[in-house]
Amino acid sequence: QVQLVESGGGLVQAGGTLRLSCTASGRTSSSYAMGWFRQAPGKEREFVAAINWGGAMTYYADSVKGRFTISRDSAKNTVYLQMNSLKPEDTAVYYCATMKTIYSDTRLMRGSLAHSWGQGTQVTVSS
């Protein structure tokens, strides 16, 4: 069992930056691919970014490509999501997850591919 704890959310103006962290404890997550998802009020949870277990392969939703960067530090059991050029439409609760599998075709990325979830961290972008 892996426990995931997200941090780093907050309120930021449009164009600003935030870095989210997701730290794993319990059974090591270093052998898992990891993903970030988000859920805005009244909307379904959607895929944001994923990284393979070695950290060499990263995948992004089209809506965040070029603005967000996912990375991991296996020594710290931590995955990061650097978010730049934030937009009001990025407002959501952001969740990290250990992934059963990830696909290069990000249209196939679903929450059902996740093993474990964190509790989420709120990101609010004001216009």
Secondary structure as GFF3:
##gff-version 3
##sequence-region A 1 127
A	DSSP	beta_strand	2	7	.	.	.	ID=ss1
A	DSSP	beta_strand	10	13	.	.	.	ID=ss2
A	DSSP	beta_strand	18	26	.	.	.	ID=ss3
A	DSSP	beta_strand	33	39	.	.	.	ID=ss4
A	DSSP	beta_strand	46	51	.	.	.	ID=ss5
A	DSSP	beta_strand	58	60	.	.	.	ID=ss6
A	DSSP	beta_strand	68	73	.	.	.	ID=ss7
A	DSSP	three_ten_helix	74	76	.	.	.	ID=ss8
A	DSSP	beta_strand	78	83	.	.	.	ID=ss9
A	DSSP	three_ten_helix	88	90	.	.	.	ID=ss10
A	DSSP	beta_strand	92	99	.	.	.	ID=ss11
A	DSSP	three_ten_helix	106	108	.	.	.	ID=ss12
A	DSSP	three_ten_helix	111	113	.	.	.	ID=ss13
A	DSSP	beta_strand	114	117	.	.	.	ID=ss14
A	DSSP	beta_strand	121	126	.	.	.	ID=ss15
###
